[in-house]
């Protein structure tokens, strides 16, 4: 497969780094569908390489992208006997001719129009369309927040699929000996579940750092890596927000930041309920599967955004629903505990708003751009922090009040897992 993209003739490098998969979703194929499959309701994922651009300068621009696949013409059959079509010599090229204009020289009033030119390997005539839309200084934050939401939803989908495995659902025996001195079952007990946990951590190391199995009452059954289980200071985690979230919503739940007593690191847990698939009417809860998220991946996402958009003078932080920092584009500050709960921009984002505001941080006026992240029954926030310097920055926040704020070091609650 070959993929290319360019802006004004300048190629965008490393496109393979921007591959994103959606969570599993349901869809229905009608008769005579484009995949040449029997009509059915099935499941799929969206899998592609995606890039986003900062707002372009005023004037004319050309954006093009191309995707092609080697020649494959056969119809293959999977193990279940279903056939699926494979593209034949797929070669798709799309060109956008953009005109960016500023309607009244305001920082947030840019307009754009574009003509789309689409061609393929057979040189079929492309269609041309013209549209108008509102530009937004927070487009970059919006796209970044979408990427983070997708990452969180992907992790949730991984856990949900895992929770439906027969070896995970089979909890009637909770017969493996529970040992209070090791905060759960021994290393070599119920090896089916522990092996699944190890496979998750190996395959999805960029997303997950630990896998936890709780009994319905919140008691630890198993934690992988096993060393973390040994380091737990309690086996009762029924007080944790992710446990309460699953119990109250009966759905997957994203917990907020806490400091793990087993690792000494910041951590947030993503948890999903495990139900008895044979008892769909009563949704009998068999347990809770939870995983600790890899914060380093979020640090790298923010750092890459700053680097790719040439905004090294700015700082982006990802904060949880309590305003506690999850990740930071500033490598030197990424491990520092900080709270942004007193920022008006944070409070606006938690209320579902996005925009910019002037705030005074440690006696310095700053422009805070904010955008909510709504994922897995919780709300987190992206904050872009920059010094209030040029006229464009001032105009971006002119309609907002000025708030005063001092950054606080945060003593996070000690987490038992």
Secondary structure as UniProt FT lines:
FT   STRAND          2..7
FT   TURN            8..9
FT   STRAND          10..11
FT   HELIX           15..18
FT   STRAND          19..21
FT   STRAND          25..29
FT   TURN            31..32
FT   TURN            34..35
FT   STRAND          40..44
FT   STRAND          47..49
FT   STRAND          59..68
FT   STRAND          75..77
FT   TURN            79..80
FT   STRAND          83..85
FT   STRAND          91..102
FT   TURN            107..108
FT   STRAND          110..120
FT   TURN            121..122
FT   STRAND          130..134
FT   TURN            137..138
FT   HELIX           139..163
FT   HELIX           166..169
FT   TURN            172..173
FT   STRAND          178..179
FT   HELIX           180..182
FT   STRAND          184..185
FT   TURN            187..188
FT   HELIX           191..203
FT   TURN            204..207
FT   STRAND          208..214
FT   TURN            216..217
FT   STRAND          219..224
FT   HELIX           226..231
FT   TURN            238..239
FT   HELIX           241..249
FT   STRAND          253..254
FT   STRAND          258..260
FT   TURN            261..263
FT   STRAND          266..267
FT   STRAND          269..275
FT   TURN            277..278
FT   TURN            280..283
FT   STRAND          285..293
FT   HELIX           295..308
FT   TURN            309..310
FT   TURN            312..313
FT   STRAND          315..319
FT   TURN            321..322
FT   STRAND          324..328
FT   HELIX           331..333
FT   TURN            334..335
FT   STRAND          338..339
FT   TURN            341..342
FT   HELIX           344..350
FT   TURN            351..352
FT   STRAND          355..361
FT   TURN            362..363
FT   STRAND          364..375
FT   TURN            376..377
FT   STRAND          378..387
FT   HELIX           391..396
FT   TURN            397..399
FT   STRAND          402..405
FT   STRAND          408..409
FT   STRAND          414..415
//
